[in-house]
């Protein structure tokens, strides 16, 4: 018999991974794509691109890319605000919120206020946990589970 493995989803809440797998809710393991790593084709490099909102206002920059187990893009880290790198806030944005890619920029389907009020990444160099992933997707009007 396989032992029942549990994972803490939110503080105080546990659920069985075996139950989650049976429901088709596999937890998404994300990895931050290191700056020296390049995206798997046909995906293009998004880091260091300016970020425009749905009203064509420039408001941030893509700093990090988070990929799933299959190395497809799942989320981008949009940094905004701050002065000379101090006080910047990092917001997790699902790739489904990217409307278009241009050389040097991306345009989102959501506005600047939606991104500003989205959950922030405490440690942008670490992969976001499942709770933050779910909150970011729901905040952008997407289903909590991308499957």
Residue frames as a rotation matrix with the C-alpha (Angstrom) as fourth column:
UNK 1
0.578 0.816 0.000 0.00
0.816 -0.578 0.000 0.00
0.000 0.000 -1.000 0.00
UNK 2
-0.250 -0.635 0.731 1.28
0.600 -0.694 -0.397 3.44
0.760 0.340 0.555 -0.92
UNK 3
-0.426 0.090 -0.900 1.55
0.832 -0.351 -0.429 5.83
-0.355 -0.932 0.075 2.04
UNK 4
0.597 0.705 0.383 -0.70
0.781 -0.619 -0.078 8.88
0.182 0.345 -0.921 1.89
UNK 5
-0.589 -0.807 -0.040 1.43
0.806 -0.584 -0.095 11.96
0.054 -0.089 0.995 1.26
UNK 6
0.580 0.784 -0.222 0.08
0.795 -0.604 -0.055 15.36
-0.177 -0.145 -0.973 2.32
UNK 7
-0.536 -0.670 0.513 1.02
0.737 -0.668 -0.101 18.88
0.411 0.324 0.852 1.38
UNK 8
-0.160 0.450 -0.879 0.19
0.641 -0.629 -0.439 22.16
-0.750 -0.634 -0.188 3.12
UNK 9
-0.026 0.250 0.968 -1.68
0.945 -0.311 0.106 24.30
0.327 0.917 -0.228 0.60
UNK 10
0.136 0.058 0.989 -2.45
-0.184 -0.980 0.083 27.27
0.974 -0.193 -0.123 2.82
UNK 11
-0.773 -0.477 0.418 -1.61
-0.457 -0.038 -0.889 27.81
0.439 -0.878 -0.189 6.45
UNK 12
-0.552 0.525 0.648 -3.53
-0.616 0.267 -0.741 25.27
-0.562 -0.808 0.176 8.45
UNK 13
0.589 0.787 -0.185 -4.99
-0.695 0.376 -0.613 23.49
-0.413 0.490 0.768 5.42
UNK 14
-0.607 -0.750 0.262 -3.71
-0.506 0.620 0.600 20.09
-0.612 0.232 -0.756 4.32
UNK 15
0.610 0.761 -0.220 -4.82
-0.717 0.412 -0.562 17.84
-0.337 0.501 0.797 1.53
UNK 16
0.261 -0.467 0.845 -3.68
0.121 0.884 0.452 14.51
-0.958 -0.015 0.287 0.23
UNK 17
-0.433 -0.480 -0.763 -1.58
-0.731 -0.309 0.609 14.49
-0.528 0.821 -0.217 -2.92
UNK 18
-0.937 0.132 0.325 -3.11
0.255 0.892 0.373 11.15
-0.241 0.432 -0.869 -3.80
UNK 19
0.025 0.995 -0.097 -6.58
0.690 -0.087 -0.718 12.67
-0.723 -0.049 -0.689 -3.56
UNK 20
0.179 -0.016 -0.984 -5.46
-0.405 -0.912 -0.059 15.67
-0.897 0.409 -0.170 -5.61
UNK 21
-0.803 -0.530 -0.273 -4.00
-0.476 0.295 0.828 13.40
-0.358 0.795 -0.489 -8.30
UNK 22
-0.668 0.627 0.400 -7.21
0.638 0.760 -0.126 11.35
-0.383 0.171 -0.908 -8.38
UNK 23
0.362 0.823 -0.438 -9.15
0.459 -0.566 -0.685 14.56
-0.812 0.046 -0.582 -8.97
UNK 24
0.360 -0.304 0.882 -6.75
0.902 -0.130 -0.413 15.63
0.240 0.944 0.228 -11.72
UNK 25
0.964 -0.019 0.264 -5.41
-0.082 -0.970 0.230 18.52
0.252 -0.243 -0.937 -9.62
UNK 26
0.386 -0.890 -0.242 -1.71
0.887 0.430 -0.166 17.82
0.251 -0.150 0.956 -9.82
UNK 27
0.688 -0.208 -0.695 0.20
0.250 -0.831 0.496 20.49
-0.681 -0.516 -0.520 -7.91
UNK 28
0.877 -0.370 0.307 2.23
0.224 -0.249 -0.942 22.58
0.425 0.895 -0.135 -10.35
UNK 29
0.436 -0.827 -0.355 5.92
0.640 0.008 0.768 22.46
-0.632 -0.562 0.533 -9.54
UNK 30
0.974 -0.084 0.210 7.50
0.089 -0.711 -0.698 25.62
0.208 0.698 -0.685 -10.86
UNK 31
0.167 -0.971 -0.173 11.12
0.886 0.071 0.458 26.46
-0.432 -0.230 0.872 -11.43
UNK 32
0.699 -0.051 -0.713 12.57
-0.192 -0.974 -0.118 29.89
-0.689 0.220 -0.691 -12.03
UNK 33
0.779 -0.451 0.436 14.38
0.596 0.317 -0.738 29.92
0.195 0.834 0.515 -15.35
UNK 34
0.209 -0.797 -0.567 17.93
0.600 -0.354 0.718 31.02
-0.773 -0.490 0.404 -14.52
UNK 35
0.568 0.023 -0.823 19.17
-0.386 -0.876 -0.291 34.03
-0.727 0.482 -0.488 -16.46
UNK 36
-0.470 -0.835 -0.288 21.73
-0.708 0.161 0.688 31.85
-0.527 0.527 -0.667 -18.23
UNK 37
-0.588 0.361 0.724 19.02
0.462 0.884 -0.066 29.39
-0.664 0.295 -0.687 -19.32
UNK 38
-0.846 0.314 -0.430 17.08
-0.528 -0.604 0.597 30.01
-0.072 0.732 0.677 -22.50
UNK 39
0.043 0.958 0.285 13.44
-0.720 0.227 -0.656 29.17
-0.693 -0.177 0.699 -23.14
UNK 40
-0.509 -0.095 0.856 12.57
0.327 0.898 0.294 25.96
-0.797 0.429 -0.426 -24.96
UNK 41
-0.894 0.189 -0.406 11.59
-0.445 -0.486 0.752 26.71
-0.056 0.853 0.518 -28.60
UNK 42
-0.125 -0.045 0.991 9.22
0.796 -0.601 0.074 27.94
0.592 0.798 0.111 -29.91
UNK 43
0.761 0.379 -0.527 8.99
0.637 -0.594 0.492 30.11
-0.127 -0.710 -0.693 -26.77
UNK 44
0.236 -0.661 0.712 10.90
0.393 -0.605 -0.692 33.39
0.889 0.444 0.117 -26.93
UNK 45
-0.597 -0.556 -0.579 12.88
0.772 -0.201 -0.603 35.22
0.219 -0.807 0.549 -24.31
UNK 46
0.429 0.831 0.355 10.63
0.599 -0.556 0.576 37.54
0.676 -0.035 -0.736 -22.30
UNK 47
0.362 -0.320 -0.876 12.98
0.857 -0.257 0.447 38.81
-0.368 -0.912 0.181 -19.60
UNK 48
-0.589 -0.603 -0.538 13.96
0.480 -0.797 0.367 42.46
-0.651 -0.042 0.758 -19.65
UNK 49
-0.586 0.480 0.653 10.93
0.606 -0.275 0.746 43.35
0.537 0.833 -0.129 -21.79
UNK 50
-0.907 0.371 0.201 8.70
-0.422 -0.808 -0.412 46.28
0.010 -0.459 0.888 -20.96
UNK 51
-0.675 0.737 -0.029 5.17
0.730 0.662 -0.170 45.44
-0.106 -0.136 -0.985 -19.81
UNK 52
-0.856 0.496 0.143 2.15
-0.406 -0.818 0.408 47.31
0.319 0.291 0.902 -21.19
UNK 53
-0.635 0.720 0.279 -1.35
0.030 0.385 -0.923 47.01
-0.772 -0.577 -0.266 -19.78
UNK 54
-0.210 0.654 0.727 -4.56
0.905 0.412 -0.109 46.61
-0.370 0.635 -0.678 -21.77
UNK 55
0.826 0.487 -0.284 -4.71
0.379 -0.852 -0.362 50.43
-0.419 0.191 -0.888 -22.11
UNK 56
0.561 -0.694 0.451 -1.23
0.620 -0.009 -0.785 50.55
0.549 0.719 0.425 -23.73
UNK 57
0.756 -0.354 0.551 0.45
-0.574 -0.762 0.299 52.09
0.314 -0.542 -0.779 -20.67
UNK 58
0.042 -0.841 -0.539 4.02
0.097 0.541 -0.836 51.01
0.994 -0.018 0.104 -19.88
UNK 59
0.641 0.295 0.709 4.19
-0.608 -0.368 0.703 50.16
0.468 -0.882 -0.057 -16.18
UNK 60
0.611 -0.432 0.664 6.78
-0.463 0.485 0.742 47.46
-0.643 -0.760 0.097 -15.50
UNK 61
-0.011 -0.704 -0.710 9.36
-0.955 0.219 -0.202 45.01
0.298 0.676 -0.674 -16.71
UNK 62
0.915 0.231 -0.331 9.57
-0.175 0.966 0.190 41.21
0.364 -0.116 0.924 -16.90
UNK 63
0.216 -0.857 0.467 12.29
-0.976 -0.190 0.104 40.12
-0.001 -0.479 -0.878 -14.48
UNK 64
-0.718 -0.426 0.551 11.84
-0.486 0.873 0.041 36.36
-0.499 -0.238 -0.833 -14.10
UNK 65
-0.021 0.680 -0.733 10.11
-0.843 0.382 0.379 33.51
0.538 0.626 0.565 -15.90
UNK 66
-0.380 -0.003 0.925 8.72
-0.684 0.674 -0.279 30.48
-0.623 -0.739 -0.258 -14.10
UNK 67
-0.322 0.186 -0.928 8.37
-0.787 0.493 0.371 27.21
0.527 0.850 -0.013 -15.99
UNK 68
0.628 0.598 0.498 6.52
-0.758 0.616 0.216 23.97
-0.178 -0.513 0.840 -15.22
UNK 69
0.233 -0.519 0.822 7.90
-0.161 0.813 0.559 20.43
-0.959 -0.263 0.106 -15.24
UNK 70
0.491 0.026 0.871 7.58
0.762 0.472 -0.444 20.31
-0.422 0.881 0.212 -19.05
UNK 71
-0.503 -0.812 -0.295 9.58
0.648 -0.581 0.493 23.59
-0.572 0.057 0.818 -19.28
UNK 72
-0.142 0.530 0.836 6.71
0.752 -0.491 0.440 25.60
0.643 0.691 -0.329 -20.73
UNK 73
-0.872 -0.143 0.468 6.19
-0.098 -0.886 -0.453 29.13
0.480 -0.441 0.758 -19.45
UNK 74
-0.204 0.827 -0.524 3.59
0.906 0.362 0.220 29.34
0.372 -0.430 -0.823 -16.66
UNK 75
0.789 0.410 -0.457 4.15
0.575 -0.755 0.315 32.73
-0.216 -0.511 -0.832 -14.99
UNK 76
-0.027 -0.794 0.607 6.21
0.564 -0.514 -0.647 35.88
0.826 0.325 0.461 -15.39
UNK 77
0.070 -0.086 -0.994 7.47
0.923 -0.374 0.097 38.13
-0.380 -0.924 0.053 -12.61
UNK 78
0.279 0.093 0.956 6.56
0.593 -0.799 -0.096 41.74
0.755 0.594 -0.278 -13.39
UNK 79
-0.318 -0.463 -0.828 8.62
0.917 -0.372 -0.144 44.26
-0.241 -0.804 0.543 -11.42
UNK 80
0.191 0.421 0.887 7.19
0.584 -0.775 0.243 47.73
0.789 0.471 -0.394 -11.00
UNK 81
0.956 0.208 0.206 7.81
0.008 -0.720 0.694 50.88
0.293 -0.662 -0.690 -9.03
UNK 82
0.554 -0.769 -0.320 10.83
0.715 0.243 0.655 51.66
-0.426 -0.592 0.684 -6.94
UNK 83
0.908 -0.393 -0.144 13.71
-0.419 -0.854 -0.309 54.03
-0.002 0.341 -0.940 -7.40
UNK 84
0.043 -0.953 -0.300 17.02
-0.913 0.084 -0.399 52.70
0.406 0.291 -0.866 -8.72
UNK 85
-0.329 -0.140 -0.934 16.00
-0.117 0.987 -0.107 49.15
0.937 0.074 -0.341 -7.78
UNK 86
-0.991 -0.006 -0.133 14.88
0.131 0.119 -0.984 49.97
0.022 -0.993 -0.117 -4.21
UNK 87
-0.529 0.848 -0.036 11.25
-0.393 -0.282 -0.875 49.47
-0.752 -0.449 0.482 -3.29
UNK 88
-0.604 0.312 -0.734 10.38
-0.705 0.222 0.674 47.48
0.373 0.924 0.086 -6.40
UNK 89
-0.038 0.642 0.766 7.39
-0.641 0.572 -0.512 45.20
-0.766 -0.511 0.390 -6.07
UNK 90
-0.899 -0.275 -0.342 7.30
-0.438 0.621 0.651 41.90
0.033 0.734 -0.678 -7.89
UNK 91
0.014 0.976 0.218 3.94
-0.784 0.146 -0.603 40.58
-0.620 -0.162 0.767 -9.08
UNK 92
-0.761 -0.200 0.617 3.19
0.077 0.916 0.393 37.11
-0.644 0.347 -0.682 -10.39
UNK 93
0.014 0.741 -0.672 1.29
-0.835 -0.361 -0.416 37.17
-0.551 0.566 0.613 -13.71
UNK 94
0.145 0.082 0.986 0.12
0.222 0.969 -0.113 34.01
-0.964 0.235 0.122 -15.53
UNK 95
-0.831 -0.554 -0.039 1.29
0.072 -0.176 0.982 33.72
-0.551 0.813 0.186 -19.15
UNK 96
-0.325 0.793 0.516 -2.36
0.946 0.285 0.158 33.38
-0.022 0.539 -0.842 -20.26
UNK 97
0.532 0.495 -0.687 -2.71
0.537 -0.824 -0.179 37.10
-0.655 -0.274 -0.704 -19.41
UNK 98
-0.520 -0.733 -0.438 -0.19
-0.006 -0.510 0.860 38.00
-0.854 0.450 0.261 -22.15
UNK 99
0.578 0.807 -0.118 -2.15
-0.048 -0.111 -0.993 39.31
-0.814 0.580 -0.026 -25.14
UNK 100
0.945 -0.293 0.147 0.78
0.179 0.083 -0.980 39.89
0.275 0.952 0.131 -27.48
UNK 101
0.353 -0.916 -0.190 4.55
0.529 0.028 0.848 39.88
-0.771 -0.400 0.495 -27.70
UNK 102
0.972 -0.205 0.115 6.53
-0.027 -0.585 -0.811 42.51
0.234 0.785 -0.574 -29.55
UNK 103
0.113 -0.983 -0.143 10.29
0.698 0.181 -0.693 42.86
0.707 -0.022 0.706 -29.77
UNK 104
-0.765 -0.564 0.312 11.19
0.165 -0.639 -0.751 44.48
0.623 -0.523 0.582 -26.44
UNK 105
-0.687 0.557 0.467 7.72
-0.723 -0.460 -0.515 44.39
-0.072 -0.691 0.719 -24.86
UNK 106
-0.778 0.611 -0.148 4.63
0.570 0.785 0.242 42.39
0.264 0.104 -0.959 -23.96
UNK 107
-0.590 0.700 0.403 1.03
-0.665 -0.704 0.249 43.58
0.458 -0.121 0.881 -23.64
UNK 108
-0.964 0.260 0.049 -1.28
0.156 0.708 -0.688 42.11
-0.213 -0.656 -0.724 -21.03
UNK 109
-0.422 0.896 0.138 -5.04
0.474 0.088 0.876 41.50
0.773 0.435 -0.462 -21.20
UNK 110
0.408 0.520 -0.750 -5.42
0.909 -0.158 0.385 43.17
0.082 -0.839 -0.538 -17.78
UNK 111
0.678 -0.125 0.724 -4.87
0.044 -0.977 -0.210 46.75
0.734 0.175 -0.657 -16.65
UNK 112
-0.324 -0.917 0.234 -2.13
-0.123 -0.205 -0.971 48.18
0.938 -0.344 -0.046 -14.46
UNK 113
-0.123 0.348 0.929 -4.35
-0.958 -0.286 -0.020 48.34
0.259 -0.893 0.369 -11.35
UNK 114
0.878 0.444 -0.178 -5.11
-0.406 0.888 0.217 44.63
0.254 -0.118 0.960 -11.63
UNK 115
0.331 -0.841 -0.428 -1.40
0.375 0.533 -0.758 43.79
0.866 0.090 0.492 -11.64
UNK 116
-0.445 -0.523 0.727 -0.62
-0.393 -0.616 -0.683 46.28
0.805 -0.590 0.068 -8.84
UNK 117
0.086 0.566 0.820 -3.27
-0.995 0.000 0.104 44.75
0.058 -0.824 0.563 -6.61
UNK 118
0.617 0.061 -0.785 -2.18
-0.242 0.963 -0.116 41.19
0.749 0.261 0.609 -7.43
UNK 119
0.947 -0.317 -0.047 -0.32
0.173 0.380 0.909 39.12
-0.270 -0.869 0.414 -4.83
UNK 120
0.567 -0.814 -0.127 3.34
-0.796 -0.502 -0.339 40.05
0.212 0.294 -0.932 -4.56
UNK 121
0.613 -0.507 -0.606 6.31
0.312 0.860 -0.403 37.71
0.726 0.058 0.686 -4.68
UNK 122
0.957 -0.286 0.038 8.23
-0.136 -0.331 0.934 37.81
-0.255 -0.899 -0.356 -1.42
UNK 123
-0.026 -0.986 0.165 11.33
-0.225 0.166 0.960 36.16
-0.974 -0.012 -0.226 -2.87
UNK 124
0.624 0.389 -0.678 11.39
-0.687 -0.139 -0.713 36.56
-0.372 0.911 0.180 -6.67
UNK 125
-0.255 -0.795 -0.551 14.37
-0.930 0.357 -0.085 34.20
0.264 0.491 -0.830 -7.04
UNK 126
-0.857 0.093 0.506 12.40
-0.144 0.901 -0.410 31.34
-0.494 -0.425 -0.759 -5.47
UNK 127
-0.782 0.621 -0.049 9.54
0.169 0.286 0.943 29.58
0.600 0.729 -0.329 -7.24
UNK 128
-0.463 0.690 0.556 6.09
-0.849 -0.526 -0.055 30.70
0.254 -0.497 0.829 -6.03
UNK 129
-0.891 0.188 0.414 4.10
-0.066 0.848 -0.527 28.20
-0.450 -0.496 -0.742 -3.99
UNK 130
-0.720 0.634 0.281 0.83
0.651 0.479 0.589 26.68
0.239 0.607 -0.758 -5.18
UNK 131
0.092 0.783 -0.616 -1.32
0.876 -0.357 -0.323 29.07
-0.473 -0.510 -0.719 -3.12
UNK 132
-0.211 -0.260 -0.942 0.30
-0.093 -0.954 0.285 32.13
-0.973 0.148 0.177 -4.71
UNK 133
-0.988 -0.128 0.081 -0.04
0.054 0.199 0.979 30.59
-0.141 0.972 -0.189 -8.17
UNK 134
-0.369 0.927 0.068 -3.75
0.923 0.357 0.141 29.99
0.106 0.115 -0.988 -7.62
UNK 135
0.187 0.424 -0.886 -4.29
0.602 -0.762 -0.237 33.50
-0.776 -0.490 -0.398 -6.20
UNK 136
-0.594 -0.482 -0.644 -2.47
-0.195 -0.690 0.697 35.13
-0.780 0.539 0.316 -9.15
UNK 137
-0.925 0.291 0.246 -4.54
0.351 0.402 0.846 33.19
0.147 0.868 -0.474 -11.71
UNK 138
-0.051 0.972 -0.230 -7.83
0.998 0.040 -0.056 34.00
-0.046 -0.232 -0.972 -9.98
UNK 139
-0.046 -0.036 -0.998 -6.83
0.359 -0.933 0.017 37.66
-0.932 -0.357 0.056 -9.63
UNK 140
-0.814 -0.303 -0.496 -6.37
-0.340 -0.444 0.829 37.89
-0.471 0.843 0.258 -13.41
UNK 141
0.077 0.972 -0.223 -9.80
-0.884 -0.037 -0.466 36.31
-0.461 0.233 0.856 -13.98
UNK 142
-0.256 -0.242 -0.936 -8.47
-0.721 0.692 0.018 32.86
0.644 0.680 -0.352 -14.94
UNK 143
0.784 0.494 -0.376 -9.38
-0.183 0.763 0.620 29.44
0.593 -0.418 0.689 -13.60
UNK 144
0.615 -0.532 0.582 -7.39
-0.730 -0.105 0.676 28.47
-0.298 -0.840 -0.452 -10.51
UNK 145
0.050 -0.546 0.837 -6.22
0.056 0.838 0.543 25.24
-0.997 0.020 0.072 -12.16
UNK 146
-0.226 -0.192 -0.955 -4.82
-0.797 -0.527 0.294 25.67
-0.560 0.828 -0.034 -15.71
UNK 147
-0.929 -0.150 0.340 -5.66
0.027 0.886 0.463 22.09
-0.370 0.439 -0.819 -16.76
